[in-house]
Amino acid sequence: MPAVPSCLLEPIWNQFSVLLPQQPIFHPNHPLGCHRRRIPDRVVFDHIVAALVHGSGYERLTSPGCSDRTIRRRLKQWAAAGLAEQLHALTLQAYDQIIGLHLADMATDGCITKAPGGGEVAGRSPVDRGKQGRKRSLATDAAGIPLGLVATRANCNDSPLLGPTLHAAITQVGAMPAQITAHLDRGYDNASTRRLLATWAFTARSPARACPPRSKRAGAGW
């Protein structure tokens, strides 16, 4: 059974396959020459989608035709070429045409995730006993559709990431409404945030308390 229904996966693959560079069937520098075929991009793509849907490591989703090293190597190549950003922009454009993005209200917040393998943007996590971690700052529309993402070290505050996150969202979407309400939590309540939102003509809205009870209604960002 596929991780995603074919009616959803096939259009995404059709858009993504156009972005892929042409590759020979056999690797020209492989010591085995023509005796070993290159793993098709579609096979690797299906494994990556399955990993995203199930939240499992690549080593748990390997198959006789695709190893975890192949998945990581191919994913690294695609990321270096910027294919994920291009596919995201195409997906947002298609979603906006079919369903419609609700850009009059946008929510931005950050979360800390583990980064046991380190990396260029990993740092000491303040909530995980100083282990390697990473912070992801995400901007969404009113329906929760992700628009822009910025990754940095785990011990970075949310407020300095607001500008790059909104810029990433605007870059992906393109044309934006004249009036936009930014829903933020109390961690963004400072003078630099107000100056930034005033420059972009955004209206800020945040909950009255930093940690409101679940039984009380808070801002849309909650």
N, C-alpha and C positions, 0 to 999 in steps of 0.2 A: 504494500500500500504506500503510495507516495506521501511525503511529508506535507505537501501542499497540493490541493486539487489542480488537475491539469488545466482547467479553465482559467486559473490564476497564474500558474507557473509558466505556461507556454507563451503568453504575451510578454512576460518579463524576460524570458530567455530570448525571444525574437528580438527584443530591443537590445539586450546585452550582447548577443552574438554579433550584431552589426558593429559594435565597438571593438571587438577583438581583432588583433592583427592576424594576418594569414600566417600559418605555421606549416612546415612540411610534415608529412605523415611520419617520416623517420627522422630522428635527430641526426644532423650531419656530423656531429662531433662525438657521438656515442661510440664506445669501443666495440660494441656488437654490431654497429652499422645497421644494415637493413633487416637484421634479425629481431629487432625490438621496436615495435610501433610506439608512437607517442600516445599517452593517455588522452582521449578526446576531451575537449573543454566541457562538453555537455555533461560527461560523467563527473568531472570535478565540480561543476556547478551544482549538480543535484546533491552531492555530498555536503557542500557548504550550506545549502538551503536546509538540509536535514539537521545539520549542527546548529543552525540558528533557531530552528523550530523547537528542537528537543533540548537545547542548552547543554549538549554533551560535547566532550572533547573529540577531536578528530580521530584519536586512536580508538575510540569506541564505535566509530562509524565506518571504519575501513572495510574494504571488500577485496576479494581476489583481484579485481581489476583496478583498484585505486588505493594506494597506501596513504597513511597520514602524512608522510614526508612529501608525497606528491601534492597533496592538498595544500600544505603550508607553502611549498615552493611556488605553486601556481597562484595562490592567493597573494603572496608577496609581490609577484610580478604584476598582477592586476592592480594592486594598490599603488605600486610605484608609477603605473601609467595613468592613475587618476580615474580609473573606470568606475569605481564605486560612486564618486561624486556625479559623474555624467549619468549613470543609471538612476541615481536618486532624483536628479533634475527632470529626467524624462518621466519617471514615475509620478512625480508631483504634477507635472503638466497634464498627464493623462487623467490623474485623479481629479484635478481641477475641472477638466472638460466634462467628465462623466458625472461626478458627484458635486464637486465644488469645495474649495478651501474657504474656511471661515477666518479670514485674516483681520477682521475688525477687532478681534480679541486674540491676544497671544500670551502664552504663559512661558516663563523661563525659570529653570531651577537647575541645581547641580546635585550629583550623587557620587559617592565614593565607591569604587570597586576594587577588588584585589588585582594585583599585578605580580604574581610570583615569579614570572620570567623577566621582570624588570622592563627595560625599554627606554626609548629616548624621553618619554614624557612621564615616567614613573618617579615616585618620590615616597618619602616616609609618610605612612598613613597615621593621622592623629586618632583614629578610632580602631586601629588594629595593632596595638602595641608596637608601633614604629615599623611594621613590615612594609614591603613595597606595595604601593597602591596608586590608583589613578582616579582623577576626578573628571567626570563627564558633565559638561554644561549643555543642556538641551533646550531648544525653543520649539514650541508646538503651536498649532492654531487652536481655535476654540474647541475643536473635536478631538484634540490630542494627536493630530497627525504631525510627526516630526518634520521640522523644517530646516533646522541648522544645528550642528553639533560641533563642540570644541572639546578637546581632550588635553589635560595637563596633569601636573603632579598632584598627589592627593592632598597635600598640605596648603593648597592655594585657596584663597577665599573666593566666594561666589561673585562678589561685586565686581572685581576687575575682569571677570570673564563675560560680563553682560554685553559689553560692546562687541567683542569678537563673535559672540554667539548670535546676536541680532544681525550682525553684518553677514555671517554665514547664511542665516535664514533669508535675508533679503537677496543675497547673491543667487541662492537656489531658486527662489520663487520668481524674482524679477519685479514686475509691477506690483505695487502695494497700495492699499487704500489711503486716502488722504488723512483719515482719522483712525488711529490704532490705540487701543487700550492695552497696556502691558501689565499683566497680573504677576506680581512678585511677592515673595515673602519678606519678613522683616530684616533678613540678612542683607537686602539691597537698599535699605533705608539710610542713605547718606547723601552728602552734597554732590559727590562725583556722579552718582547715579542720576540725580535730578538734573544736573547739567547735561548729561548725555541724552536723556530722554527729551529734554527741552530742545536740544539741537536737532533731533530727529522728529520733533513735533509729536512725540508719544505722550499719552496720558497714563500715569502710573496708578495702580490700584493694589493695595496690599491688605491683609487681614488685620484686624484691630489688635490681636495678640500674637505673639511669636508662636505659641503652641496652643491653639484653641482646642477645646474638648471636641471629641468626635460628634457629640450630640448637637453641637451648635453649628450653624451655617457660617462658613468662612468664605474667603475669596475664591474665584474660579481656579486659581492656581493650586488650591488644596483639593 
